[in-house]
Amino acid sequence: MQVRRVSDELAVSPQISVADVAEAAAQGFKAIVCNRPDGESADQIAFGEIEAAAKAKGIEIVWQPVISGQMSDDEGVRFGEIVDGLPGPVLAYCRSGTRCIMLWALSQAGKQPSADIVRLAAEAGYDLSALSPRLEHLAAARG
């Protein structure tokens, strides 16, 4: 499992396995968010399998499937609401982790400076510099 810490309360990861759920529990994660729709690829583990493993370990789990490349600002807001409503720390996963970090970035627009959002993403291994104008626009719209 390739956990990339974004903050003390959130980490993102590429697709996890059923065995990774036990590792997530051992690392102290209290909740998991899946941002991957089922059926994106033939080798993908279905959300239901991860959900069953999480519940068996006492980890809360939420499915927020987001189609790659079609992410809306509202989905970013919803991601932030989901994460804020879960016990932390939270592990979010998708195919590569990029969708999760982008959703987090959209959720943070207007809450913290765009440069800080891009920097924190970079520290987690994701280049979101191209998202900066969208974050600036959202921050201005959210006032």
Disulfide bonds with the S-S distance in Angstrom:
none
